[in-house]
């Protein structure tokens, strides 16, 4: 017996901030700023770009400081040639990272191919526009040149139709050449299979509901969630053309698709507008994002960074740390390690200059003279006096400067 489920449209759940999950996005702020900056150089001819041109793109990159200042704080990202026309190019550390990235992507080529195939299998036409895949490629860990390095290696899965153009902005499509039942299993179904291997009995596939501490649902909503979870699981790979859009089963299918898409992402989270690009292919309504707030035990929508980001709750612990680790997350960790290496050098140099300045000031006071603290640094925006002041301030507050 399947209990009746109340009308979905009448259910309202207030949004409540999750500080731990918001912090997980905040921690990546510098990483995203740096990756956008580096990408501008890597996409330039010969991977070289005049610093003055790079500086003009600061607003597009969304840097909070001048480009030269950012590079001074993270000197291991890009090498900058001397004046009069400084040119930014990959640093030795970044060049080594790019080689590692190519090796890692080649090692996990079967995983990435299956991930791309799963996205095509969820599409109602078994195809996706290349431009949409390109817009979300980094979210799913796909290489930048996936049309060259990944797709041709798997003719049993993919067929490219049309001409994508140099920047994948054309009207080309990537089609699924053959259906693979082994791939047509969602993360939830695979989890049920793993549990069956352990206990000998396969549990019914279902969603994990994980409400944060202090978050309580009203009685009506608790009853609705209980009854809704009792409904049979609808696979995102199943043929569901016969479902009524307003039915509870359609809601089950919708949540299944959104859960699977997030499970295929590297960090188990995505910007809501990126998911929205696939509304037509995945048969999502324009109001699909309302489902995230209707199911606060499955998803969390963060408003950090001025953009809505949906997070799969079960993939993170109570401290906002990712526990469902994807093999491709190592790329991000290596990149952040390069940033930290350069930033540590920057802080050490800043501390050394600060100590020298303090000694000069002490000597000047002893002699009764004045010290000019304005230290020019060529074409770099700002002065070292600003940096010394900033360092002393943040050190006194017990925090690390950007």
C-alpha positions in Angstrom: 0.0 0.0 0.0 1.4 3.4 -1.1 0.0 6.3 1.0 -1.4 9.3 -0.8 0.9 12.3 -1.1 -0.2 15.9 -0.6 0.0 18.4 -3.4 3.6 19.5 -4.0 2.8 23.1 -4.9 1.2 23.8 -1.5 4.3 22.9 0.4 6.6 25.7 1.6 9.9 25.3 3.4 11.8 28.3 4.7 15.4 28.6 3.6 17.8 28.5 6.5 21.5 29.2 6.3 24.0 26.4 6.9 27.2 28.0 8.2 29.4 25.0 7.6 28.4 24.5 4.0 28.6 28.2 3.3 32.2 28.1 4.7 33.1 25.3 2.3 32.3 27.7 -0.6 34.0 30.6 1.1 37.2 28.5 1.4 37.4 28.2 -2.3 37.1 31.9 -3.1 40.8 32.4 -3.7 41.1 29.2 -5.7 38.4 30.3 -8.1 39.9 33.8 -8.5 43.3 32.3 -9.2 41.9 29.7 -11.7 40.1 32.3 -13.6 43.2 34.5 -13.8 45.4 31.6 -14.9 42.8 30.5 -17.5 43.1 33.9 -19.2 46.8 33.2 -19.8 46.4 29.6 -20.8 43.8 30.4 -23.4 46.0 33.1 -25.0 48.2 32.4 -28.1 51.4 30.7 -27.0 50.1 30.8 -23.4 51.6 34.3 -23.1 49.7 37.5 -22.4 50.9 41.1 -21.9 50.4 42.1 -18.2 48.6 45.3 -19.3 46.1 43.3 -21.3 45.6 40.9 -18.4 45.1 43.8 -16.0 42.3 45.2 -18.2 40.4 41.9 -17.6 40.3 42.3 -13.9 36.5 43.0 -13.8 35.8 39.9 -16.0 38.0 37.7 -13.8 36.3 39.3 -10.7 39.5 39.9 -8.8 39.1 42.0 -5.6 42.6 43.5 -6.1 44.8 44.6 -9.0 46.1 41.8 -11.1 49.7 42.7 -10.4 49.0 42.7 -6.6 47.3 39.3 -6.9 50.3 37.9 -8.7 52.7 39.3 -6.2 50.7 37.5 -3.5 50.8 34.2 -5.4 54.1 34.3 -7.3 54.1 30.6 -8.1 51.1 30.8 -10.5 52.5 32.9 -13.3 55.9 34.2 -14.3 56.1 37.9 -15.2 58.9 39.1 -17.4 60.7 42.4 -16.6 59.5 45.8 -17.9 59.0 47.7 -20.1 56.4 45.3 -21.5 56.0 42.6 -18.8 54.4 39.4 -20.1 52.6 36.8 -18.0 53.2 33.1 -18.7 52.9 29.8 -16.8 55.4 29.5 -14.0 57.5 26.3 -13.7 55.2 25.1 -10.9 52.1 25.7 -13.1 53.7 24.0 -16.1 54.4 21.0 -13.9 50.8 21.0 -12.7 49.5 21.1 -16.3 51.5 18.0 -17.1 50.2 16.3 -14.0 46.6 17.2 -14.9 47.0 15.6 -18.4 48.3 12.4 -16.8 45.5 12.3 -14.2 42.9 12.8 -16.8 44.4 10.1 -19.0 44.5 7.7 -16.1 40.8 8.3 -15.3 39.7 8.4 -18.9 37.3 5.5 -18.4 35.7 7.2 -15.4 35.3 10.5 -17.3 33.9 8.7 -20.3 31.3 6.9 -18.3 30.4 10.2 -16.5 29.9 11.9 -19.9 27.9 8.9 -21.1 25.7 9.1 -18.1 24.9 12.7 -18.8 23.9 11.8 -22.4 21.8 8.8 -21.1 19.8 11.2 -18.9 19.0 13.4 -21.8 15.6 12.8 -23.4 17.3 12.7 -26.9 20.4 10.8 -25.8 22.4 13.9 -27.0 23.6 17.2 -25.6 24.8 20.4 -27.3 28.6 20.6 -27.2 28.4 24.2 -26.0 26.4 23.2 -22.9 28.9 20.4 -22.1 31.8 22.8 -22.5 30.1 25.3 -20.1 30.0 22.6 -17.4 33.1 20.6 -18.2 35.2 21.6 -15.2 32.3 20.9 -12.8 32.4 17.2 -14.0 36.2 17.0 -14.2 36.3 16.8 -18.0 39.5 18.0 -19.7 39.3 21.3 -21.5 39.9 19.6 -24.8 37.5 16.7 -24.1 36.4 16.7 -27.8 40.0 15.8 -28.8 41.4 13.9 -25.8 38.3 12.0 -24.6 35.6 11.6 -27.2 37.6 10.0 -30.0 38.9 7.4 -27.6 35.4 6.0 -27.1 33.7 5.6 -30.4 31.6 2.9 -28.8 29.9 5.6 -26.7 30.1 8.9 -28.5 29.5 10.4 -31.9 30.1 14.1 -32.7 27.5 15.7 -35.0 28.3 19.0 -36.6 31.2 21.4 -36.2 31.8 22.7 -32.7 34.2 25.5 -33.7 37.4 26.5 -31.9 35.7 27.5 -28.7 32.8 24.9 -28.7 30.4 27.8 -29.5 28.9 26.2 -32.6 25.7 24.1 -32.9 27.4 20.7 -32.7 25.9 17.9 -30.6 27.4 15.0 -28.8 25.3 11.8 -29.3 25.3 8.5 -27.4 26.1 5.8 -29.9 25.0 2.8 -27.7 23.1 2.3 -24.5 25.0 0.6 -21.7 22.9 -1.0 -19.0 25.9 -1.1 -16.7 26.0 2.7 -16.7 22.3 3.1 -16.3 22.5 2.8 -12.6 22.3 5.9 -10.4 24.5 6.7 -7.4 21.6 5.7 -5.2 21.1 2.3 -6.9 24.8 1.6 -6.7 24.8 2.4 -3.0 22.0 -0.1 -2.5 24.0 -2.7 -4.5 27.1 -2.1 -2.2 24.9 -2.5 0.9 23.6 -5.8 -0.5 27.1 -7.1 -0.9 27.8 -6.3 2.7 24.6 -7.5 4.4 23.3 -10.0 1.8 20.0 -8.2 1.5 19.5 -5.3 -1.0 17.7 -2.4 0.6 15.2 -0.4 -1.4 17.0 2.4 -3.2 16.1 5.7 -1.6 17.4 9.2 -0.8 19.4 10.0 2.3 17.7 12.7 4.3 20.2 14.6 6.4 18.8 17.7 8.2 21.3 20.0 9.9 21.3 20.4 13.6 18.6 22.7 14.9 16.6 22.5 11.6 13.0 21.3 12.2 10.2 20.8 9.7 6.6 21.5 10.5 4.4 18.5 11.1 2.6 18.8 7.7 6.0 18.8 5.9 7.4 16.0 8.0 4.4 13.8 7.1 4.7 14.8 3.4 8.4 13.8 3.4 7.7 10.5 5.1 4.9 9.6 2.6 7.0 10.8 -0.4 10.0 8.7 0.6 7.7 5.6 0.7 7.0 6.0 -3.0 9.1 3.8 -5.3 12.4 5.2 -6.4 12.4 6.5 -10.0 15.7 6.1 -11.8 17.0 9.2 -13.7 17.8 6.8 -16.6 14.3 5.3 -16.8 11.7 6.2 -19.5 9.3 8.4 -17.7 7.4 10.1 -20.5 4.1 8.9 -19.1 4.4 10.7 -15.8 2.1 13.6 -15.1 4.3 16.7 -14.4 2.5 17.5 -11.2 2.5 13.9 -9.8 4.5 12.8 -6.8 6.2 10.3 -9.1 7.4 13.1 -11.3 8.8 14.9 -8.2 10.6 11.6 -7.4 12.1 11.5 -10.9 13.1 15.2 -10.7 14.9 14.8 -7.4 16.5 11.7 -8.8 17.9 13.6 -11.8 19.2 16.5 -9.7 20.7 14.1 -7.2 22.5 12.1 -10.0 23.8 15.2 -11.7 25.3 16.4 -8.4 26.7 13.0 -7.8 28.5 13.1 -11.1 30.1 16.5 -10.3 33.6 16.5 -8.8 32.7 18.4 -5.6 29.1 17.2 -5.4 27.9 20.8 -5.9 27.0 23.0 -8.8 25.9 26.5 -9.6 22.2 26.5 -10.2 22.4 28.4 -13.5 24.7 25.7 -14.9 22.1 23.0 -14.1 19.5 25.3 -15.7 21.3 25.1 -19.0 20.2 21.4 -19.3 16.5 22.0 -18.6 15.3 21.0 -22.0 17.5 17.9 -22.3 16.8 16.6 -18.8 13.1 17.7 -19.0 13.3 20.0 -16.0 10.7 22.7 -15.5 11.8 26.4 -15.3 11.0 26.2 -11.6 13.2 23.2 -11.0 15.3 25.1 -8.4 12.3 25.2 -6.0 12.8 21.5 -5.5 16.0 22.2 -3.6 14.3 24.1 -0.9 11.4 21.6 -0.8 14.0 18.9 0.2 16.4 20.6 2.7 17.5 17.2 4.0 18.8 16.3 0.5 20.1 19.6 -0.8 21.4 22.9 0.4 21.3 26.1 -1.6 24.1 28.5 -0.7 24.0 32.2 -1.7 27.7 32.8 -1.1 29.6 34.5 -3.9 26.6 36.2 -5.3 25.3 33.1 -7.1 23.1 30.2 -6.0 25.1 27.0 -5.5 23.3 23.7 -4.7 25.2 21.2 -2.5 24.5 17.6 -2.0 24.2 17.3 1.8 25.1 13.6 2.1 28.5 14.3 0.5 29.6 16.6 3.3 30.2 16.2 7.0 29.0 18.4 9.8 32.1 20.6 9.4 31.4 21.3 5.7 34.2 19.0 4.6 33.8 16.8 1.5 33.7 13.2 2.5 32.5 11.7 -0.8 35.8 12.3 -2.6 36.1 12.2 -6.4 39.4 11.1 -7.9 39.5 14.3 -9.9 39.5 16.4 -6.7 43.3 15.9 -6.6 43.6 18.5 -9.4 42.2 21.2 -7.2 44.3 20.2 -4.2 47.5 20.3 -6.3 46.6 23.8 -7.6 45.8 25.0 -4.1 49.1 23.6 -2.9 50.9 25.7 -5.6 49.0 28.8 -4.4 49.9 28.1 -0.8 53.6 27.6 -1.7 53.8 31.0 -3.3 51.7 32.7 -0.7 54.0 31.4 2.1 57.0 33.0 0.3 55.1 36.2 -0.1 54.3 36.3 3.6 57.9 35.5 4.6 59.2 38.3 2.4 56.5 40.7 3.8 57.5 39.8 7.3 61.2 40.4 6.5 60.5 43.8 5.0 58.3 44.6 7.9 61.0 43.8 10.4 63.5 45.9 8.4 61.2 48.8 8.4 60.6 48.6 12.1 64.4 48.6 12.7 64.8 51.6 10.4 62.0 53.4 12.3 63.6 52.6 15.7 67.1 53.8 14.5 65.5 56.9 13.1 63.8 57.7 16.3 67.0 57.1 18.2 68.7 59.6 15.8 65.8 62.0 15.9 65.3 61.7 12.1 62.4 60.8 9.9 62.0 57.7 7.7 60.4 57.7 4.3 58.2 54.6 4.3 57.0 54.9 0.7 58.8 52.1 -1.2 58.2 52.2 -4.9 58.0 49.0 -6.8 58.2 49.9 -10.4 55.0 49.2 -12.4 53.3 47.3 -9.5 50.2 48.9 -8.3 50.3 50.1 -4.6 53.3 50.4 -2.4 55.1 48.3 0.1 54.0 50.7 2.8 50.4 49.5 2.1 51.5 45.9 2.3 53.5 46.4 5.5 50.4 48.1 7.1 48.1 45.4 5.9 50.4 42.7 7.2 50.7 44.2 10.6 46.9 44.7 10.8 46.0 41.1 9.8 48.7 39.7 12.0 47.3 41.5 15.0 43.8 40.2 14.1 45.1 36.6 13.9 44.1 36.1 10.3 45.9 35.5 7.0 46.0 38.3 4.3 44.5 37.4 0.9 
